[in-house]
Amino acid sequence: MAVAGSDDLFAGEAGGAYEPLAARLRPASLDAFVGQRHLLGPGKPLAAALARGQLHSMLFWGPPGVGKTTLARLAAAAADAQFLQLSAVLSGVKDIRGAVDAALAARAQGRDTVLFVDEVHRFNKAQQDAFLPYVEDGTLIFIGATTENPAFELNSALLSRARVYKLRALAPGELETLLERGLAALPAPPPAAPGALARLAAQADGDGRRALNLLELAVDLAAGGDGAPATLDDALLDEVLQQSLRRFDKGGDAFYDQISALHKAVRGSAPDAALYWLCRMLDGGCDPLYVARRVARMASEDIGNADPRALGLALDAWQVLERLGSPEGELALAQAVAYLAAAPKSNAVYNAFKAAAAVVESGGSDEVPNHLRNAPTTLARAEGHGADYRYAHDEPGAYAAGENYFPEALKDARFYHPVDRGLEQRIAERLERFRALDAASARRRYED
């Protein structure tokens, strides 16, 4: 059964097995817990609840290695409650029922049960619903952990019964504190050169578990054949830190947060920041073609007709990527991102499209005016299709002043409002000239 408990039938493996340094250093009290001061500092609600031992169902949302499981264990200990643990990756409804049975047995003896579900977002809706009656009646104090946004991944019924706490990545100083504790916990720790722990902390990228795992690997490499440990210096760390391990999830919050940051940097005319987020995504393993598609969208949404060349450059970069692949094609993508960020901005077409779509969605099926209809047959012409249509190229300046191209009910509608930047400034001036011609035509018809 995929349930692990601290003091029940669901206990883990027998002693004697290898235990990673991160597990051995798991704190037994809040005083030893590193990080999350915004939740556990003096006067904070979660800290107060744990101090009183009065628990409520909760969700811990945050990146890996920031203490979600540890907090759940400390919460159970603070309330003197039975602690049961499920992994949503390995467990099913049968395991949930087993946990409920254990909780009912503990309740019969007057003891509460904390059920901790790791990676809870991996449970489907039916599995999430299976908790609800027992959370509702107090059989279970539910604590879930997730790296994904609960609002997107969990059903509303479960969300309404649990308070969400957002955990943060550990700061470099907090990671160094963990690493110092890790060294001190070793029987014969090697000396660390100045800056070595800071370098390990930087590579851990906010993940405490990763920091301790890197330390453990470095210490193993430092152990000499004669039993004398080598120093944790740059040469040794170069062997340990051979690849980037920065946080990036191709389908999760980090992915969408970073593409959002790239888009907003382009929109904000910040080419340096835009290039930084582009490199972060590529470094994390993002498909460059996905970025190319998004950059093409940015060209229309945020630059538009202020500089129509932006869309062409974005499409060219996309094509270069398809032809050359990575990494050769990524430079063309960087060129497009830098150009878009530096280009004049206009969302006038984007807003006009949304406004027109909203009118269409909320309106009826207005008839096409007769003069705009196609007239391919004798019958259509007899019905007046195309009658009185004015061919623009035959008009002065190739503009049929006063002509209406809308259904009659919408003849005065305006969706497109060019901005006073880039090429759109000239477009705006041209449209104003056309409107002046329309007004003059209307006055003449009125006078006639």
Secondary structure, DSSP 8 states (H G I E B T S, - for coil): --EEESSSTT----TTS---HHHHT--SSGGG--S-HHHHSTT-HHHHHHHHT----EEEE--TTSSHHHHHHHHHHHTT-EEEEEETTT--HHHHHHHHHHHHHHHHTT--EEEEEETGGGS-HHHHHHHHHHHHTTS-EEEEEESS-HHHHS-HHHHHTSEEEE-----HHHHHHHHHHHHHHSSS---B-TTHHHHHHHHHTT-HHHHHHHHHHHHHHHB-TTS-B--B-HHHHHHH--S------TTSHHHHHHHHHHHHHHHTT-HHHHHHHHHHHHHTT--HHHHHHHHHHHIIIIIGGG-THHHHHHHHHHHHHHHH-TTTTHHHHHHHHHHHHHS----HHHHHHHHHHHHHHHS------GGGS---SHHHHHTTTTTT---GGGSGGG--TT---S-GGGTT-------SSHHHHHHHHHHHHHHHHHHHHHHHHHH-
